[in-house]
């Protein structure tokens, strides 16, 4: 009995810890089933399915917070997309996976294509079997029954710390990125020729108070292109910003397809014996744009103007090798 009780207590403790972990994680994309979830009825059996009003409310509310939406549905792609266009909802869904395969495969494809961790995905489906199938492959995915729909917008994992103007435009920026990727795939020429064709414009400037929400978000979201892996809160960044001993620089990028938003952040400490880049990070969306070298060149010029040497911190891990190479190539 004592052993059984200990096992139960251990399981309860683990379940409580897992629930606490889930509360701390913030969802970046909600993936929708269609039949009897987004709409009532089965589309291929009844073309007159009705969209759920509460589903539309959830989609619009989360979109305003910068949370993306996608689809994992067993359905005919063309028929389902035509119905979504009829409802005026097609534009809300990024990389919809509408096919006859396992929904876990669709979930994995969405995470890979959007380039986010599966632990930041949520999935809503009316069928327990489908939710369990996804959880059997991705136990870190937050799954909801359709009965939970009305409460989704109030769940802690759906509450970003900040809702900035930039986060409200995350979907449109992602859609612009999809267009760029499609053009790049069909581009007949060298990579540097494609980059030149984008007509990119990069702005690097001292962070303003209104930039700090996005700056904090970048430190929390960016793992691969982060030289040290450090994260900084809004308050910490504001202290650096108002200090004479630091430069806090942000970088914004746009091209002929639209804005990428704020995609870079640098924290430079100024000392008598030299300047140190304590943090340099970039959004994964600009991984192949050569932005890191441009930011380093800008900081190097600032240090040269101040007649000081420039140094940089680099904390290697298994995900940020590209940032190490950025430093090496711009040494």
C-alpha positions in Angstrom: 0.0 0.0 0.0 2.8 2.4 0.9 4.4 1.8 -2.5 1.2 2.3 -4.4 0.5 5.5 -2.4 4.0 6.8 -3.2 3.5 6.0 -6.9 0.2 7.8 -6.9 1.7 10.8 -5.2 4.6 10.9 -7.7 2.1 10.7 -10.6 0.0 13.5 -9.1 3.1 15.6 -8.6 4.2 15.0 -12.1 0.8 15.8 -13.5 0.7 19.0 -11.4 4.2 20.0 -12.7 3.1 19.3 -16.3 0.0 21.5 -15.8 2.1 24.3 -14.3 4.6 24.0 -17.3 1.6 24.2 -19.7 0.4 27.4 -18.0 3.8 29.0 -18.5 4.0 28.1 -22.2 2.5 30.5 -24.6 0.7 29.3 -27.7 1.9 30.6 -31.0 -0.5 28.8 -33.3 -3.9 27.2 -32.9 -4.6 24.3 -35.3 -8.2 23.6 -36.2 -10.1 20.6 -37.3 -12.9 21.5 -39.7 -15.9 19.0 -39.6 -18.0 19.4 -36.5 -15.4 21.7 -35.0 -14.9 24.9 -37.0 -18.3 24.2 -38.6 -21.2 22.0 -37.7 -21.6 18.9 -40.0 -19.4 17.0 -42.4 -18.7 19.0 -45.5 -18.5 16.1 -47.9 -21.8 14.8 -46.7 -23.6 18.1 -46.5 -22.2 21.1 -48.5 -24.5 23.4 -46.4 -22.4 23.2 -43.2 -22.7 26.2 -40.9 -19.7 27.9 -39.4 -19.8 28.2 -35.6 -20.1 31.8 -34.5 -18.0 31.1 -31.4 -15.2 29.7 -33.6 -15.1 32.9 -35.6 -14.9 34.9 -32.4 -11.9 32.8 -31.2 -10.2 33.1 -34.5 -10.5 36.9 -34.6 -9.6 37.4 -30.9 -6.5 35.3 -31.1 -5.4 36.8 -34.4 -5.6 40.3 -32.7 -3.1 38.9 -30.1 -0.7 37.7 -32.8 -1.5 34.0 -32.4 -1.6 32.3 -35.7 -4.1 29.8 -37.0 -3.8 26.7 -39.2 -5.8 23.6 -40.1 -5.3 19.8 -39.7 -8.3 18.2 -41.3 -9.1 15.0 -43.1 -11.0 16.5 -46.1 -10.8 17.4 -49.7 -8.5 20.4 -50.0 -10.2 22.3 -52.8 -13.7 21.7 -51.4 -12.7 22.8 -47.9 -10.8 25.9 -49.0 -13.8 26.9 -51.2 -16.0 26.7 -48.1 -13.5 28.7 -46.0 -13.5 31.4 -48.7 -17.3 31.4 -48.7 -17.2 32.1 -45.0 -14.5 34.8 -45.4 -12.1 32.9 -43.2 -9.5 31.5 -45.6 -7.1 34.4 -45.0 -6.7 33.6 -41.3 -5.1 30.1 -41.9 -1.4 29.7 -42.4 -0.1 26.6 -44.2 -3.4 24.6 -43.9 -3.0 20.9 -44.0 -6.1 19.5 -45.5 -5.5 15.9 -46.6 -6.3 12.3 -45.7 -3.2 11.6 -43.6 -2.7 11.3 -39.9 -3.3 14.6 -38.1 0.0 14.2 -36.2 1.7 14.4 -39.6 -0.2 17.6 -40.4 0.8 19.0 -37.0 4.4 18.2 -37.5 4.3 19.8 -41.0 2.7 23.0 -39.7 5.4 23.3 -37.0 8.2 22.7 -39.4 6.8 25.1 -42.1 6.1 28.0 -39.7 9.3 27.2 -37.9 8.0 27.0 -34.3 8.3 24.3 -31.7 5.4 21.8 -31.3 5.3 22.8 -27.6 3.9 26.2 -28.8 1.1 24.5 -30.8 -2.5 23.9 -29.7 -5.0 21.6 -31.5 -8.8 21.7 -31.3 -10.8 18.7 -32.5 -14.2 17.2 -31.7 -12.9 13.6 -31.8 -11.1 12.2 -28.8 -9.4 9.7 -31.1 -7.8 12.5 -33.1 -6.6 14.3 -30.1 -5.1 11.2 -28.6 -3.4 10.4 -31.9 -1.7 13.8 -31.9 -0.7 13.4 -28.3 0.7 10.0 -28.9 3.3 11.6 -31.3 3.5 15.1 -29.7 2.6 14.9 -26.0 3.6 18.5 -25.6 0.8 19.8 -27.9 -2.1 21.4 -26.0 -5.3 19.7 -27.1 -8.8 21.0 -26.7 -12.2 19.4 -27.2 -14.7 21.4 -29.2 -16.7 21.8 -25.9 -13.8 23.9 -24.6 -14.0 26.5 -27.5 -15.8 29.2 -25.6 -13.1 29.2 -22.9 -10.0 29.1 -25.1 -9.5 32.9 -25.4 -9.4 33.2 -21.6 -6.8 30.4 -21.0 -3.4 31.6 -19.7 -1.5 30.0 -22.5 -3.4 32.2 -24.9 -2.5 35.4 -23.1 0.7 36.9 -24.5 2.6 39.1 -22.1 2.3 42.0 -24.5 0.1 42.6 -27.5 2.0 45.0 -29.6 1.1 46.7 -32.9 3.6 44.4 -34.5 2.1 41.2 -33.1 -1.3 42.2 -34.4 0.3 42.1 -37.9 2.0 38.8 -37.4 -0.3 37.0 -39.8 0.1 39.4 -42.6 3.9 39.4 -42.2 3.8 35.6 -42.3 1.7 35.6 -45.4 4.2 38.0 -47.0 6.9 35.5 -46.1 5.0 32.7 -47.8 4.9 34.8 -51.0 8.7 35.4 -50.7 9.3 31.7 -50.3 7.2 30.8 -53.3 9.0 33.3 -55.4 12.4 32.1 -54.1 11.6 28.5 -55.0 10.7 29.4 -58.6 13.6 32.0 -58.9 16.0 31.0 -61.7 19.3 32.5 -60.6 21.8 32.7 -57.9 20.9 33.4 -54.3 22.6 36.9 -54.3 20.5 37.8 -57.4 17.3 36.8 -55.6 18.2 38.8 -52.5 19.0 41.8 -54.8 15.6 41.4 -56.4 13.8 41.8 -53.0 14.9 45.5 -52.7 15.5 45.1 -49.0 15.7 48.1 -46.7 17.2 47.6 -43.2 16.9 50.3 -40.5 19.1 50.0 -37.4 18.4 52.5 -34.6 18.5 53.0 -30.8 15.5 51.2 -29.2 12.6 53.5 -28.2 10.3 52.7 -25.3 7.6 51.5 -27.8 10.1 49.0 -29.2 10.7 47.2 -26.0 7.7 44.9 -26.0 8.8 43.4 -29.3 12.4 43.4 -28.1 11.5 41.3 -25.0 9.4 39.0 -27.3 12.4 38.5 -29.5 14.6 37.4 -26.6 11.9 34.9 -25.5 11.1 33.6 -28.9 14.5 33.4 -30.6 16.7 30.4 -29.8 18.5 29.5 -33.0 19.9 33.0 -33.9 20.8 34.1 -30.4 24.5 34.5 -29.6 24.2 33.8 -25.9 20.7 32.3 -25.3 20.0 35.0 -22.7 16.6 36.5 -22.3 15.7 40.0 -21.0 12.5 41.4 -19.7 10.9 44.7 -20.7 12.1 46.3 -17.5 15.7 45.1 -17.9 15.8 46.3 -21.5 14.4 49.7 -20.4 17.2 50.1 -17.8 19.8 49.3 -20.4 18.1 51.7 -22.9 18.2 54.6 -20.5 21.7 53.9 -19.2 24.8 55.7 -20.6 26.7 52.4 -20.3 24.7 50.5 -23.0 23.5 50.7 -26.5 20.2 48.8 -27.2 19.7 48.6 -30.9 16.8 47.2 -32.9 16.7 46.4 -36.6 13.6 46.5 -38.8 13.5 45.1 -42.3 11.2 45.5 -45.3 11.2 44.6 -48.9 8.9 44.9 -51.9 6.6 42.2 -50.5 6.1 44.0 -47.2 7.5 44.5 -43.7 9.3 41.8 -41.7 8.8 44.0 -38.7 11.5 44.2 -36.0 13.8 41.3 -36.7 17.0 42.1 -34.8 18.2 43.1 -31.4 21.7 44.0 -30.1 22.8 44.8 -26.6 26.2 46.5 -26.4 27.9 47.3 -23.1 30.3 50.3 -23.2 33.4 50.1 -21.0 36.6 52.1 -20.9 38.6 49.2 -22.1 36.2 48.5 -25.0 32.7 47.7 -26.0 31.1 44.3 -25.7 28.2 42.9 -27.7 26.5 41.1 -24.9 23.6 39.9 -27.1 23.0 39.7 -30.8 19.9 38.0 -32.1 17.7 37.9 -35.1 14.4 36.4 -36.1 14.6 33.1 -37.9 12.6 34.6 -40.7 15.7 36.4 -41.9 18.1 33.5 -41.4 19.4 33.6 -45.0 19.3 37.4 -45.6 22.8 38.3 -44.3 21.4 40.7 -41.7 23.7 39.6 -38.9 26.8 40.9 -40.8 25.1 44.2 -41.5 24.3 44.7 -37.9 27.8 43.8 -36.8 29.2 46.2 -39.4 27.0 49.0 -38.0 28.1 48.3 -34.4 31.8 48.2 -35.5 31.4 51.6 -37.1 29.9 53.0 -33.9 32.8 51.6 -31.9 35.3 53.0 -34.5 33.7 56.4 -34.1 34.1 56.2 -30.4 37.7 55.0 -30.8 37.3 51.9 -28.8 37.8 48.2 -29.5 34.9 45.9 -30.0 34.4 42.5 -28.4 31.6 40.0 -28.4 30.2 37.3 -26.1 29.4 34.0 -27.6 27.8 31.1 -25.7 27.7 28.1 -28.0 24.9 25.6 -27.8 23.5 23.0 -30.2 21.2 25.5 -31.9 23.1 28.7 -32.5 26.0 27.6 -34.7 24.8 30.0 -37.4 25.4 32.9 -35.1 28.9 31.7 -34.3 29.6 31.5 -38.1 28.2 35.1 -38.4 30.8 36.3 -35.9 33.5 34.3 -37.6 32.8 35.7 -41.1 32.6 39.3 -39.7 35.6 39.1 -37.4 
